[in-house]
């Protein structure tokens, strides 16, 4: 059985995930752009993996957009995205909150019809190993 550990940016919240991920979606919908502040969300999904909070469970806050199934769980101290169990029998884990390596490759880009206009030119943008001088 696979085990992953993760945490928030400030370290208040720590958790383990036991089990395998079924899919890994890069979601470009408008909701995911808003709640990540980026081009897409990178979420791992599992119907069987189990989440165990190791520290800071009381700092986890969740928000569900009214009238939708769109949910985000985050640290109340630093705002980092955290695993969500708001949907019955579905664990959603933001890939970036894991401290262990994710060995699964993304399954698909989804909601490409909502993709940010500026994202289409990303392949033509210069790359730097760190902050440019």
DSSP file (Angstrom, degrees, kcal/mol; ACC not computed):
  #  RESIDUE AA STRUCTURE BP1 BP2  ACC     N-H-->O    O-->H-N    N-H-->O    O-->H-N    TCO  KAPPA ALPHA  PHI   PSI    X-CA   Y-CA   Z-CA
    1    1 A X              0   0    0      0, 0.0     2,-0.2     0, 0.0    19,-0.0   0.000 360.0 360.0 360.0 136.0    0.0    0.0    0.0
    2    2 A X        -     0   0    0     16,-0.0    17,-3.4     2,-0.0     2,-0.4  -0.526 360.0-161.7 -78.7 141.5    1.3    3.4   -0.9
    3    3 A X  E     -A   18   0A   0     15,-0.2     2,-0.4    -2,-0.2    15,-0.2  -0.994   8.2-177.9-126.5 130.9    1.8    6.0    1.8
    4    4 A X  E     -A   17   0A   0     13,-2.7    13,-2.9    -2,-0.4     2,-0.3  -0.946   8.6-158.3-122.1 147.0    2.1    9.8    1.2
    5    5 A X  E     +A   16   0A   0     -2,-0.4    94,-2.9    11,-0.2    95,-1.3  -0.916  17.6 168.0-120.0 153.2    2.8   12.5    3.7
    6    6 A X  E     -AB  15  98A   0      9,-2.2     9,-2.2    -2,-0.3     2,-0.3  -0.949  11.4-175.3-155.0 173.5    2.0   16.2    3.3
    7    7 A X  E     -A   14   0A   0     90,-2.2     7,-0.2    -2,-0.3     2,-0.1  -0.972  29.5 -98.1-162.5 169.7    1.7   19.5    5.0
    8    8 A X    >   -     0   0    0      5,-1.8     3,-0.5    -2,-0.3    74,-0.0  -0.412  46.9 -97.8 -89.1 174.4    0.7   23.1    4.7
    9    9 A X  T 3  S+     0   0    0      1,-0.2    -1,-0.1    -2,-0.1    70,-0.0   0.877 123.0  43.7 -62.5 -41.2    3.2   25.9    4.0
   10   10 A X  T 3  S-     0   0    0      1,-0.0    -1,-0.2    70,-0.0     0, 0.0   0.594 108.2-122.0 -84.7  -9.4    3.4   27.0    7.7
   11   11 A X  S <  S+     0   0    0     -3,-0.5    -2,-0.1     2,-0.2    -1,-0.0   0.465  79.2 118.7  85.4   1.3    3.6   23.4    9.0
   12   12 A X  S    S+     0   0    0      1,-0.1     2,-0.5    44,-0.1    47,-0.1   0.906  72.0  50.8 -64.6 -41.5    0.5   23.7   11.3
   13   13 A X        +     0   0    0     43,-0.1    -5,-1.8    46,-0.1     2,-0.3  -0.859  65.4 170.7-104.9 129.5   -1.3   21.0    9.4
   14   14 A X  E     +AC   7  55A   0     41,-2.3    40,-2.6    -2,-0.5    41,-1.8  -0.983   7.6 166.3-133.4 147.1    0.3   17.6    8.7
   15   15 A X  E     -AC   6  53A   0     -9,-2.2    -9,-2.2    -2,-0.3     2,-0.3  -0.961  25.3-138.1-153.2 166.3   -1.3   14.5    7.3
   16   16 A X  E     -AC   5  52A   0     36,-2.5    36,-2.7    -2,-0.3     2,-0.5  -0.967   8.5-156.2-127.1 147.7   -0.8   11.0    5.7
   17   17 A X  E     -AC   4  51A   0    -13,-2.9   -13,-2.7    -2,-0.3     2,-0.6  -0.993   8.5-164.1-122.8 122.7   -2.6    9.4    2.8
   18   18 A X  E     +AC   3  50A   0     32,-2.6    32,-2.7    -2,-0.5     2,-0.2  -0.934  53.7  32.8-108.8 119.3   -2.6    5.6    2.7
   19   19 A X  S    S-     0   0    0    -17,-3.4     2,-0.3    -2,-0.6    30,-0.1  -0.722  86.9 -59.6 129.5-179.6   -3.6    4.0   -0.6
   20   20 A X        -     0   0    0     -2,-0.2    29,-0.5   -17,-0.0    28,-0.4  -0.662  39.9-120.3-103.2 154.7   -3.4    4.7   -4.3
   21   21 A X        -     0   0    0     -2,-0.3    25,-0.3     1,-0.1     3,-0.1  -0.763  11.9-158.9 -92.4 139.2   -4.6    7.5   -6.4
   22   22 A X  S    S+     0   0    0     23,-2.8     2,-0.3    -2,-0.4    24,-0.2   0.804  72.4   0.1 -85.0 -33.9   -7.1    6.7   -9.2
   23   23 A X  E     -D   45   0B   0     22,-1.5    22,-2.9     2,-0.0     2,-0.4  -0.978  51.4-149.5-154.9 162.6   -6.5    9.8  -11.3
   24   24 A X  E     -D   44   0B   0     -2,-0.3    83,-3.2    20,-0.2    84,-1.1  -0.899  25.2-172.6-140.3 102.3   -4.5   13.0  -11.4
   25   25 A X  E     -De  43 108B   0     18,-2.2    18,-2.3    -2,-0.4     2,-0.8  -0.819  23.1-151.4-107.8 139.3   -6.3   15.9  -13.2
   26   26 A X  E     -De  42 109B   0     82,-2.3    84,-2.6    -2,-0.4     2,-0.5  -0.916  28.1-157.8-101.2 103.5   -5.0   19.3  -14.2
   27   27 A X  E     -De  41 110B   0     14,-2.0    14,-2.2    -2,-0.8    84,-0.2  -0.758  22.2-179.4 -97.5 123.3   -8.3   21.3  -14.0
   28   28 A X        +     0   0    0     82,-2.7    83,-0.1    -2,-0.5    -1,-0.1   0.175  36.4 133.6-102.7  14.5   -8.5   24.5  -16.0
   29   29 A X  S  > S-     0   0    0     81,-0.1     4,-2.1     1,-0.1     5,-0.2  -0.192  70.3-109.9 -65.3 160.8  -12.0   25.5  -15.0
   30   30 A X  H  > S+     0   0    0      1,-0.2     4,-2.2     2,-0.2     5,-0.1   0.863 117.5  55.0 -59.0 -37.5  -12.8   29.0  -13.9
   31   31 A X  H  > S+     0   0    0      1,-0.2     4,-2.7     2,-0.2    -1,-0.2   0.929 108.6  46.7 -64.1 -45.4  -13.3   27.9  -10.3
   32   32 A X  H  > S+     0   0    0      1,-0.2     4,-1.5     2,-0.2     6,-0.4   0.857 110.2  53.6 -67.4 -34.3   -9.9   26.2  -10.0
   33   33 A X  H  X>S+     0   0    0     -4,-2.1     4,-2.0     2,-0.2     5,-0.5   0.930 111.9  46.2 -62.6 -43.8   -8.2   29.2  -11.6
   34   34 A X  H  <5S+     0   0    0     -4,-2.2    -2,-0.2     1,-0.2    -1,-0.2   0.936 114.7  44.4 -64.2 -47.5   -9.9   31.4   -8.9
   35   35 A X  H  <5S+     0   0    0     -4,-2.7    -1,-0.2     1,-0.2    -2,-0.2   0.673 122.9  35.9 -80.9 -12.5   -9.1   29.3   -5.9
   36   36 A X  H  <5S-     0   0    0     -4,-1.5    -1,-0.2     2,-0.2    -2,-0.2   0.659  93.6-136.5-102.2 -21.6   -5.5   28.6   -6.9
   37   37 A X  T  <5S+     0   0    0     -4,-2.0     2,-0.2     1,-0.3    -3,-0.2   0.724  75.4  90.8  70.9  20.0   -4.7   32.0   -8.4
   38   38 A X  S   <S-     0   0    0     -5,-0.5    -1,-0.3    -6,-0.4    -2,-0.2  -0.645  97.2 -85.0-134.4-172.3   -3.0   30.0  -11.2
   39   39 A X  S    S-     0   0    0     -2,-0.2    77,-0.3     1,-0.2     2,-0.3   0.789 101.8 -11.3 -72.1 -28.5   -3.7   28.5  -14.6
   40   40 A X        -     0   0    0     -8,-0.1     2,-0.3    -7,-0.1   -12,-0.2  -0.990  63.8-109.4-163.4 161.7   -5.0   25.2  -13.2
   41   41 A X  E     -D   27   0B   0    -14,-2.2   -14,-2.0    -2,-0.3     2,-0.6  -0.749  22.8-148.1 -93.5 149.4   -5.4   23.1  -10.1
   42   42 A X  E     +D   26   0B   0     -2,-0.3    53,-3.2   -16,-0.2    54,-0.4  -0.873  29.7 172.0-120.8  94.3   -3.4   19.9   -9.9
   43   43 A X  E     -DF  25  94B   0    -18,-2.3   -18,-2.2    -2,-0.6     2,-0.4  -0.884  26.7-150.4-117.8 137.0   -5.5   17.4   -7.9
   44   44 A X  E     -DF  24  93B   0     49,-3.1    49,-2.9    -2,-0.4     2,-0.4  -0.822  19.4-156.7 -97.1 138.8   -5.1   13.7   -7.2
   45   45 A X  E     +DF  23  92B   0    -22,-2.9   -23,-2.8    -2,-0.4   -22,-1.5  -0.933  15.1 172.4-121.5 140.7   -8.3   11.7   -6.7
   46   46 A X  E     - F   0  91B   0     45,-2.0    45,-3.1    -2,-0.4   -25,-0.1  -0.984  23.9-169.9-147.5 137.3   -8.9    8.4   -4.8
   47   47 A X  S    S+     0   0    0     -2,-0.3    -1,-0.1    43,-0.2   -26,-0.1   0.506  96.3  31.1 -95.5  -8.2  -12.1    6.4   -4.0
   48   48 A X  S    S+     0   0    0    -28,-0.4   -27,-0.1    43,-0.1    42,-0.1   0.635  88.1 105.1-124.5 -21.1  -10.2    4.1   -1.6
   49   49 A X        -     0   0    0    -29,-0.5     2,-0.4    42,-0.1   -30,-0.2  -0.286  60.8-135.8 -65.6 150.2   -7.2    5.9   -0.1
   50   50 A X  E     -C   18   0A   0    -32,-2.7   -32,-2.6     2,-0.0     2,-0.4  -0.914   7.8-145.1-114.1 134.9   -7.6    6.9    3.6
   51   51 A X  E     -C   17   0A   0     -2,-0.4     2,-0.4   -34,-0.2   -34,-0.2  -0.823  13.5-173.4 -98.9 132.7   -6.6   10.3    5.0
   52   52 A X  E     -C   16   0A   0    -36,-2.7   -36,-2.5    -2,-0.4     2,-0.5  -0.988  18.1-141.3-126.5 121.6   -5.2   10.6    8.5
   53   53 A X  E     -C   15   0A   0     -2,-0.4   -38,-0.3   -38,-0.2     3,-0.1  -0.703  17.9-178.5 -79.2 126.3   -4.6   14.1   10.1
   54   54 A X  E     -     0   0A   0    -40,-2.6     2,-0.3    -2,-0.5   -39,-0.2   0.753  67.4  -5.1 -94.8 -30.6   -1.3   14.0   12.1
   55   55 A X  E    S+C   14   0A   0    -41,-1.8   -41,-2.3     1,-0.0    -1,-0.4  -0.973 118.9  24.8-160.4 147.7   -1.5   17.6   13.3
   56   56 A X    >   +     0   0    0     -2,-0.3     3,-2.4   -43,-0.2     4,-0.5   0.633  57.5 145.5  77.3  16.1   -3.6   20.7   12.9
   57   57 A X  G >  S+     0   0    0      1,-0.3     3,-1.4     2,-0.2    -1,-0.1   0.855  73.2  59.7 -55.1 -33.4   -6.9   19.2   11.9
   58   58 A X  G 3  S+     0   0    0      1,-0.3    -1,-0.3     3,-0.0   -45,-0.1   0.647  99.1  58.5 -70.2 -13.1   -8.6   21.9   13.8
   59   59 A X  G <  S+     0   0    0     -3,-2.4    17,-3.0   -47,-0.1     2,-0.4   0.514  81.4 106.4 -90.4  -7.0   -6.9   24.5   11.5
   60   60 A X  E <   -H   75   0C   0     -3,-1.4     2,-0.4    -4,-0.5    15,-0.2  -0.617  50.0-173.5 -79.0 126.1   -8.4   23.0    8.3
   61   61 A X  E     -H   74   0C   0     13,-3.1    13,-2.9    -2,-0.4     2,-0.4  -0.915   5.4-158.0-117.2 145.0  -11.1   25.1    6.8
   62   62 A X  E     -H   73   0C   0     -2,-0.4     2,-0.4    11,-0.2    11,-0.2  -0.949   6.1-168.8-125.9 147.2  -13.4   24.1    3.9
   63   63 A X  E     -H   72   0C   0      9,-2.5     9,-2.5    -2,-0.4     2,-0.5  -0.997   2.5-166.8-133.7 128.6  -15.4   26.2    1.5
   64   64 A X  E     -H   71   0C   0     -2,-0.4     2,-0.4     7,-0.2     7,-0.2  -0.976  28.8-122.3-114.3 125.9  -18.0   24.9   -1.0
   65   65 A X    >   -     0   0    0      5,-2.5     3,-1.9    -2,-0.5     5,-0.2  -0.519  40.3-106.5 -66.2 121.0  -19.1   27.3   -3.7
   66   66 A X  T 3  S+     0   0    0     -2,-0.4    -1,-0.1     1,-0.3     3,-0.1  -0.180 101.9  16.7 -53.7 136.4  -22.9   27.5   -3.2
   67   67 A X  T 3  S+     0   0    0      1,-0.3    -1,-0.3    -3,-0.1     2,-0.2   0.512 117.9  76.4  80.5   5.7  -24.8   25.7   -5.9
   68   68 A X  S <  S-     0   0    0     -3,-1.9    -1,-0.3     2,-0.2    -4,-0.0  -0.805  79.9-124.7-134.4 175.8  -21.8   23.7   -7.0
   69   69 A X  S    S+     0   0    0     -2,-0.2     2,-0.4    -3,-0.1    -3,-0.1   0.330  70.2 125.4 -98.2   2.8  -19.7   20.7   -6.0
   70   70 A X        +     0   0    0     -5,-0.2    -5,-2.5    -6,-0.1     2,-0.3  -0.502  36.8 171.8 -70.8 120.3  -16.6   22.8   -6.1
   71   71 A X  E     -H   64   0C   0     -2,-0.4     2,-0.4    -7,-0.2    -7,-0.2  -0.955  19.3-169.5-131.4 146.3  -14.9   22.6   -2.7
   72   72 A X  E     -H   63   0C   0     -9,-2.5    -9,-2.5    -2,-0.3     2,-0.4  -0.993   4.4-163.7-136.1 130.4  -11.5   23.8   -1.4
   73   73 A X  E     +HI  62  82C   0      9,-0.6     9,-2.8    -2,-0.4     2,-0.3  -0.907  23.2 163.4-108.3 142.7  -10.0   22.8    2.0
   74   74 A X  E     -HI  61  81C   0    -13,-2.9   -13,-3.1    -2,-0.4     2,-0.4  -0.974  43.5 -86.8-154.8 162.9   -7.1   24.9    3.2
   75   75 A X  E  >  -H   60   0C   0      5,-2.0     4,-2.0    -2,-0.3   -15,-0.2  -0.614  28.8-146.1 -75.0 128.7   -5.1   25.9    6.3
   76   76 A X  T  4 S+     0   0    0    -17,-3.0    -1,-0.1    -2,-0.4   -16,-0.1   0.659  96.5  48.7 -69.4 -16.1   -6.7   28.6    8.3
   77   77 A X  T  4 S+     0   0    0    -18,-0.2    -1,-0.2     3,-0.1   -17,-0.0   0.902 130.9   9.4 -89.1 -48.4   -3.3   30.0    9.2
   78   78 A X  T  4 S-     0   0    0      2,-0.1    -2,-0.2     0, 0.0    -1,-0.0   0.556  91.0-123.2-113.8 -10.5   -1.4   30.1    5.9
   79   79 A X     <  +     0   0    0     -4,-2.0    -3,-0.1     1,-0.2     3,-0.1   0.476  52.0 158.1  84.1   1.6   -4.1   29.4    3.3
   80   80 A X        -     0   0    0     -6,-0.1    -5,-2.0     1,-0.1    -1,-0.2  -0.317  48.4-105.3 -62.4 140.9   -2.3   26.4    1.7
   81   81 A X  E     -I   74   0C   0     -7,-0.2     2,-0.3   -45,-0.1    -7,-0.3  -0.415  45.2-177.0 -65.3 140.1   -4.5   24.0   -0.2
   82   82 A X  E     -I   73   0C   0     -9,-2.8    -9,-0.6    -2,-0.1    10,-0.0  -0.869  34.2 -68.2-135.7 166.7   -5.1   20.7    1.7
   83   83 A X        -     0   0    0     -2,-0.3     2,-0.4    10,-0.1    10,-0.2  -0.193  46.8-147.9 -57.1 147.7   -6.9   17.4    1.1
   84   84 A X  B     +G   92   0B   0      8,-2.9     8,-2.4     1,-0.1     3,-0.1  -0.970  26.6 174.3-123.5 134.4  -10.7   17.5    0.9
   85   85 A X        +     0   0    0     -2,-0.4     4,-0.2     6,-0.2     5,-0.1   0.018  48.5 115.8-119.5  23.4  -13.1   14.8    1.9
   86   86 A X        +     0   0    0      6,-0.1     2,-0.4     2,-0.1    -1,-0.1   0.797  62.1  71.7 -68.1 -29.4  -16.3   16.9    1.3
   87   87 A X  S >  S-     0   0    0      3,-0.5     3,-1.7    -3,-0.1     5,-0.0  -0.754  99.4-104.0 -88.7 133.9  -17.5   14.6   -1.5
   88   88 A X  T 3  S-     0   0    0     -2,-0.4    -2,-0.1     1,-0.3    -1,-0.1  -0.312  98.6  -3.6 -58.4 129.4  -18.8   11.2   -0.3
   89   89 A X  T 3  S+     0   0    0     -4,-0.2     2,-0.4     1,-0.1    -1,-0.3   0.744 111.4 105.0  60.2  27.7  -16.3    8.4   -0.9
   90   90 A X    <   -     0   0    0     -3,-1.7     2,-0.5    -5,-0.1    -3,-0.5  -0.945  51.4-162.4-141.9 120.5  -13.9   10.6   -2.7
   91   91 A X  E     -F   46   0B   0    -45,-3.1   -45,-2.0    -2,-0.4     2,-0.5  -0.878   8.5-166.1 -98.3 127.6  -10.6   12.0   -1.4
   92   92 A X  E     -FG  45  84B   0     -8,-2.4    -8,-2.9    -2,-0.5     2,-0.5  -0.971   6.2-174.8-116.7 121.0   -9.2   14.9   -3.4
   93   93 A X  E     -F   44   0B   0    -49,-2.9   -49,-3.1    -2,-0.5     2,-0.3  -0.958  25.2-131.4-121.1 117.1   -5.5   15.8   -2.6
   94   94 A X  E >   -F   43   0B   0     -2,-0.5     3,-1.8   -51,-0.2     4,-0.3  -0.519  20.5-139.1 -62.4 123.9   -3.8   18.9   -4.1
   95   95 A X  G >  S+     0   0    0    -53,-3.2     3,-1.3    -2,-0.3    -1,-0.2   0.825  96.7  61.9 -58.4 -33.9   -0.6   17.5   -5.5
   96   96 A X  G 3  S+     0   0    0    -54,-0.4    -1,-0.3     1,-0.2   -53,-0.1   0.636  93.7  62.4 -70.5 -14.2    1.4   20.5   -4.3
   97   97 A X  G <  S+     0   0    0     -3,-1.8   -90,-2.2   -91,-0.1     2,-0.3   0.535  82.0 101.1 -89.2  -4.9    0.7   19.9   -0.6
   98   98 A X  B <   -B    6   0A   0     -3,-1.3   -92,-0.3    -4,-0.3     4,-0.1  -0.603  53.8-164.9 -80.5 138.8    2.4   16.5   -0.6
   99   99 A X  S    S+     0   0    0    -94,-2.9     2,-0.2    -2,-0.3   -93,-0.2   0.613  73.5  73.4 -92.9 -17.4    5.9   16.2    0.8
  100  100 A X  S    S-     0   0    0    -95,-1.3     2,-0.1     1,-0.1    -2,-0.1  -0.645  99.1 -90.9 -93.8 155.9    6.5   12.9   -0.8
  101  101 A X        -     0   0    0     -2,-0.2     2,-0.7     1,-0.1    -1,-0.1  -0.392  31.4-132.8 -67.9 138.0    7.1   12.4   -4.5
  102  102 A X        -     0   0    0      1,-0.1    -1,-0.1    -2,-0.1   -98,-0.0  -0.840  21.3-175.9 -91.6 115.2    4.1   11.9   -6.7
  103  103 A X        +     0   0    0     -2,-0.7     2,-0.3     2,-0.1    -1,-0.1   0.600  56.1  93.0 -88.5 -11.7    4.9    8.9   -9.0
  104  104 A X  S    S-     0   0    0    -81,-0.1     2,-0.2     1,-0.0     3,-0.1  -0.654  71.2-137.7 -84.2 134.8    1.7    9.2  -10.9
  105  105 A X        -     0   0    0     -2,-0.3   -81,-0.2     1,-0.1    -2,-0.1  -0.599  40.2 -80.9 -84.9 153.3    1.7   11.2  -14.1
  106  106 A X        -     0   0    0     -2,-0.2   -81,-0.2     1,-0.1    -1,-0.1  -0.258  33.1-149.7 -54.0 138.7   -1.3   13.5  -14.8
  107  107 A X        -     0   0    0    -83,-3.2     2,-0.3     1,-0.3   -82,-0.2   0.894  66.6 -32.9 -74.9 -44.4   -4.2   11.6  -16.3
  108  108 A X  E     -e   25   0B   0    -84,-1.1   -82,-2.3     2,-0.0     2,-0.5  -0.983  51.4-106.6-169.4 158.1   -5.6   14.5  -18.3
  109  109 A X  E     -e   26   0B   0     -2,-0.3     2,-0.3   -84,-0.2     3,-0.2  -0.841  45.5-163.6 -86.6 133.9   -6.1   18.2  -18.6
  110  110 A X  E     +e   27   0B   0    -84,-2.6   -82,-2.7    -2,-0.5   -81,-0.1  -0.882  58.4  22.8-124.2 158.7   -9.8   18.9  -18.0
  111  111 A X    >   +     0   0    0     -2,-0.3     3,-1.8   -84,-0.2    -1,-0.2   0.875  65.0 161.0  56.8  42.4  -12.0   21.9  -18.7
  112  112 A X  G >   +     0   0    0      1,-0.3     3,-1.5    -3,-0.2    -1,-0.1   0.727  63.4  73.0 -64.1 -21.1   -9.7   23.2  -21.4
  113  113 A X  G 3  S+     0   0    0      1,-0.3    -1,-0.3     0, 0.0    -2,-0.1   0.723  99.9  46.7 -65.5 -18.9  -12.5   25.3  -22.8
  114  114 A X  G <  S+     0   0    0     -3,-1.8    -1,-0.3     2,-0.0    -2,-0.2   0.352  83.2 140.3-100.4   3.7  -12.0   27.5  -19.8
  115  115 A X    <   -     0   0    0     -3,-1.5   -75,-0.1    -4,-0.2   -86,-0.1  -0.140  62.5-101.5 -52.4 138.7   -8.2   27.7  -20.1
  116  116 A X    >>  -     0   0    0    -77,-0.3     3,-1.0     1,-0.1     4,-0.6  -0.367  24.0-130.1 -62.0 137.9   -6.7   31.1  -19.4
  117  117 A X  G >4 S+     0   0    0      1,-0.3     3,-1.1     2,-0.2     4,-0.3   0.892 107.4  54.7 -57.3 -42.6   -5.9   33.0  -22.6
  118  118 A X  G >4 S+     0   0    0      1,-0.2     3,-1.0     2,-0.2    -1,-0.3   0.721  95.5  68.5 -67.8 -19.9   -2.4   33.8  -21.3
  119  119 A X  G X4 S+     0   0    0     -3,-1.0     3,-1.6     1,-0.2     4,-0.3   0.777  83.6  71.9 -69.7 -25.3   -1.7   30.1  -20.7
  120  120 A X  G << S+     0   0    0     -3,-1.1     3,-0.3    -4,-0.6    -1,-0.2   0.748  99.4  46.8 -63.0 -23.4   -1.7   29.4  -24.4
  121  121 A X  G X  S+     0   0    0     -3,-1.0     3,-1.7    -4,-0.3     4,-0.3   0.316  78.0 105.9-100.9   7.4    1.7   31.2  -24.8
  122  122 A X  G X  S+     0   0    0     -3,-1.6     3,-1.7     1,-0.3    -1,-0.2   0.851  71.9  62.3 -58.7 -36.6    3.5   29.5  -21.9
  123  123 A X  G 3  S+     0   0    0     -4,-0.3    -1,-0.3    -3,-0.3    -2,-0.1   0.709 102.9  51.5 -63.3 -19.0    5.6   27.3  -24.1
  124  124 A X  G <  S+     0   0    0     -3,-1.7     2,-0.3     2,-0.1    -1,-0.3   0.388  87.4 103.9 -97.4   1.7    7.2   30.4  -25.7
  125  125 A X  S <  S-     0   0    0     -3,-1.7    -3,-0.0    -4,-0.3     0, 0.0  -0.661  79.3-105.1 -88.5 138.9    8.2   32.1  -22.4
  126  126 A X        -     0   0    0     -2,-0.3     2,-0.4     1,-0.1    -1,-0.1  -0.207  34.0-138.9 -57.5 152.2   11.9   32.0  -21.2
  127  127 A X        -     0   0    0      2,-0.0     2,-0.3     0, 0.0    -1,-0.1  -0.914  17.3-172.4-117.5 144.0   12.7   29.6  -18.3
  128  128 A X        -     0   0    0     -2,-0.4     4,-0.1     1,-0.1     3,-0.0  -0.969  28.5-135.8-131.8 147.5   15.0   30.2  -15.3
  129  129 A X  S    S-     0   0    0     -2,-0.3     2,-0.2     2,-0.1    -1,-0.1   0.744  91.0  -6.6 -72.9 -24.0   16.2   27.8  -12.6
  130  130 A X  S    S-     0   0    0     -3,-0.0     2,-0.3     1,-0.0    -2,-0.1  -0.667 113.3 -32.5-146.0-159.7   15.5   30.4  -10.0
  131  131 A X        -     0   0    0     -2,-0.2    -2,-0.1     1,-0.1    -1,-0.0  -0.528  69.4-117.4 -68.2 127.4   14.4   34.0   -9.7
  132  132 A X              0   0    0     -2,-0.3    -1,-0.1     1,-0.1    -4,-0.0  -0.330 360.0 360.0 -67.5 150.1   15.7   36.0  -12.7
  133  133 A X              0   0    0     -2,-0.0    -1,-0.1     0, 0.0    -2,-0.1   0.454 360.0 360.0 -86.6 360.0   18.2   38.8  -11.9
